[in-house]
Amino acid sequence: GSFAAAEQRYQKLVHFIGSEDATRADRSGLATVLNNLSVLYTTTGRYSEALREQRRSLKLIEKEFGSRHPATATCLNNLAEIYRKQGRTFETELLCQQSLDIRLDTVGPNHPEVAVSLNNLAEYYREQNRLDEAEELYQWALDIVTHSLGDEHPDVAMILNNLGLLRTAQGDYAAAEQCHDRALKLIRKHHGDEHPAVSTALNNLALMCQSQGDYTKACAYFEQALELETRLMGDGHPNLALYRHNLARLFEEAGDSEAAQREYNLGLAIMGRDIGPASPVTVKLLEGLANFSERYRLHGKARALRARARRVRSQIEQSLLA
């Protein structure tokens, strides 16, 4: 509903303002609209369209302001987020670092925009298991936001959510729970109960509970996240497939093989139907189901699933050349 309406409005604005050949006065406005359209596509899981529009925005911004401008840093940061979701690690780190360097040079080390770049680079490090580097950047980002915007700002919740995942990875579950609880309270304070950030926070709480072996509580959080995400984003968003993967892993650990297999297959159905196969989430699901199959001595099925996972990885690598 609201996403479709927003997409229509942005597309009408793009048509109205003009093209990349627009006058100088129009280029900045067109770049902003393209950037907003790209962020909308990223939010709704349409990553190839998000990448296309963000590249168009960056081209216009660099033509108007040059390569060392805060607006350029914003485009680079948004491009990095798209690449991170596609599993394109080289570009993610490179663009995060470029965005951070530009912001440090142009707006100074204590600006909230610097905190955004720090958070995104920390997310990349956490996903690569570079936990010490990630922790340093999260803390730096949190200090900037707390001092410049206050400790109740929505960006505090974003960083706390990610810091909670880091604490879970470090095995510090008490600190993780504090981070996630505070993040969820702030998200609900600013956005209410019906917001995608709430489902993300619920998923993160579930992962923390699962790490502690509290499967009942984890399952309840996963199911709440799935229900909310489906209600807000429809039944084809990649986050749903990721939550299905997480729930499948939970059922495996809890010894419910039938439920685990069901969740893996539901996740793969989402990715194959609406998002396309070339995604790290698809790889996660295929490899998870392959491991599950091997556990039950279904070696032929496991080999076939791993072959599919390799093909998807190859598609992701080939997309680097696009």
N, C-alpha and C positions, 0 to 999 in steps of 0.2 A: 504494500500500500504506500506508505510514506516514502520508501526508497524508490519505488517506480515513479512516483510523482516528482521527487527530487531529480531523478535522472532526466525526466522529460524537460523540466525547467532548465537544467544545465545544458542539455542539447539544443534547446531553443535559443539560449543565450549564445552558445558557440556559433550557431547559424546567423544570429543577429549581428554579433560583433564583427565577424568576418573570419578570415583564414590567417595563416602564417604570413601572408602578404599584406596584412592590414597596416594602417598607418601607425606611427610610433605611439600616438595617443591610445590606440586600441590594443596594442600588443600586450601591455601590462594587464589590462582587464581580461583579455582572452586567456593569458597564461594562468591567471587566478581561477577562472572558470574551469579550465582544463585540469588544473591541480585538484580542485574540489571534486570534479567528476571522477578523477583517478582515485581519490580517497574513498569515494562512495563505492567504486568498483572493488577496491581492496576490502572494504568492510563487508561487502556481500559475496566475496569469494570469487570474483570474476577477474582473475589475476592477469590474464593476457590483455584484456581491455584496459585494466589499470595501468599496465606497463606502457601500452601504446599512448595513452593520454598523458602520462607523466613525462614521457620522453618528448612529446610535443610541447608541453609546458616548459620543460628545461631548455629546449631549443630557443623558445621565445625569450625566456628570462635571461639567458646568457647573451642573446643578441641585444637586449635592452640594457642590462646592468653589468654584464661581464661575468667572469667565472669566479670572482671573489666577493660576492655580495650575499647578505643574509637570505635574500629570496632564492638565490642559487643553492644555498645550504639547505633550505627547506625542501626544494625539489630533490636534491641528492638524498636527504634523509628519507623521504617518502619512497624514492626508488629502492633504497636499501631495504625498507620494510617489505616491499613487494618481492624482491629477490630472496629475502630471508624466508618468506612463506613458500617460495618455490624451491627452497633447498639449495640455492645457488650461493655457496659459502664465500667464494672468492670475491664476487661483486659486493656481497653484503658487507664484509669487513672493510673493503676498500672505500665504498661510498660512505659508510658510517664514519670512518676516520676522516675522509675529506670534508664531510659536513661538520664534524666537530672542529677540525682545524680552522675552517672558514669562520665559524661562529666565535671561536676563541679570539681570532684576529679582529673581527669586526664589531662584536657586541661585548666582548670582555668575558672573563672567567666566571662571573657571578650572575649571568643572565639566565632566565628560565629556559630560553631556547637552547642554551648549552646543556642544561639538564636533560632535555629531550634527547639530544644526540648522545649524551653519556648513557642514558637508560637503554637506548637502542643498541649501542655498542656492547653494553653489559649483557643484554639479552643474547646477543650473538655469542659472547664468550661463555655464558652459562650453558647454552645449547651445545657448545663444543667442549664442555666439561673443563673449561679454564676458570675454575671457581674463584681462585684468589683474585685474578684480574677483574672478574665480574663484580666481586664484593666491593673492591675499591671504587669502581665506577658507580655502582648503586649508591654507596654511602655519599660519594661526592654529589651525585644528582639530588639525593634526598636533602642534603645540607643546603644546596642552592635553593631548591623549591621552598623548603621550610622557612628560610631566612627572607626570601624575596616575596613569597606569596602567602605564607602562613601555613600552619600545620593542619589546617582543615581543607586545603585546596584539593580539587580532584586529581591533580597530578601527583599529590602525595599518595593517594590510593593506588594509582598506576604503578608507582615505584615500589610501594609496600607489597603489592601482589607479586611482583617479580622477585623481590627480596625474600618473600616467603617461600617461593619455589627454590631459591638458592639455599635457604636454611634447611629445607627438606632434603635437598641433595647432600648437604653437609651432615645430615643426621641430627640437627638441632631442632627437634620437633616442638619444643616449648616456644622457642623464638619464632618458628614458622607459624605456629598457631596464633601467636600475638600479632604477627604481620597480617595474616589473612583475615583475622577477626576485625582488626582496625580498618583494613582496606574495605571490607564488605560494608561496615558501618558508614564509612565515608561515601562509598558509591551510592548506597541507599539514601543517604542524606541529600546528595546532589541530584541523583537521577531517579529516585524511586525504586520500586521493586521490579518494574518492567523495563529492563535495559540490558543490552548484550554484555555489558561489563559485569552485571550480576551473575550471569551464567558462567562467565570466565572465572570469577571468584569462587563460585560453587565447585567448578571443576577442579580448581587448585586446592580447595579444602579437601575434596575427595582424594586427590593424589596424596596429600599429607596423611590422611587417615589410613589409606591403603598401605603407605610406607610403614605405619605403626602396627599393621595387622588388624586394624579395626574395620573389617570388611562390611559389617552391617551399616555403620555410619557412612563409610565411603560410598556404598551402593546407593544410599538415600541421597547423598549429595550429587552423585553422577546423574541419577534419575531426575532430580530437580533441575540440573543444568540442561539435560536433554529436553525436558518438557518446555522450559522457558525459551531455549534457543529455537526450538521448532516453532513456537508460538510467535516469536519475534521475527525470525529470518526465513521461515518456510522450511520445507523438509529436504532441501537440496544443498544446504550450506556446508562447506568443508569442515567447519567446526563440529558439526553433528557427526561426521565420519570420524573425526579425531576423538570425540567423546565416546563413540561406539567402540573404537579401538581400546580406549582406556578402560571401559567397562568390561570388554572381553578379557583383558589382562587380569582384571579383578576377579572375574568368574573363574579363570584358569587357576589363579592362586588359591581361590576358595574351594576348588575341586568340583565345580559345576561345569563339566565339559560341554553339555548340550547348550547351556546358555552362552558359554564362551564362543562356540562355533556360530551360533545365531548372530551374536553381535558383530563378529568379524564379517560375516556375509552381508549383514545390513550396512555396515560401513562401506564395503566394496560396492554395493549396489548404489549408494549415494554418489560415490566418486565416479563410477562408470557412467551413471545416468546424466548427471547435471554438470559436473565440473571437468570431466575429461580425465584420462588416466595419468598424465604426466605431472604427478604431484608427489612430494615426499610423504603425504598422508597415505596415498595409495601404496607406496613402498612399505610403510609401517604395517599396514593391514595385511599385505601379501606375506611379508616376512613373519608377522605374528601368527598368521594362519598356517604358514609352513612349519614353524616351530611346534605349533599345536599338533599338526598332523604327524610330525616325527615322533612326538611324545606318545602317540597312539599307534605307532608303527605303520603309518600310512605313507611309506617312503616314496612311492610313485607320485602321489598327490603332492607331497612336500617338494619333490624335485620340480614338478610342473609349476608350482607356485613361486619357487625361487627363480625359475627361468623367466616368469612373468615380471617379477620384481627387477631382475637385471634389465629387461627390455624397457621398463619404465625409467630406470636410472639412466639408460642410454638416451631415452627421449629427453630427459631433463638436461643431460649434457649437450645434446644436439641443439637444444633451445638456446644455449649460450651463443651459438653462431647466428641466431636470428637477428 
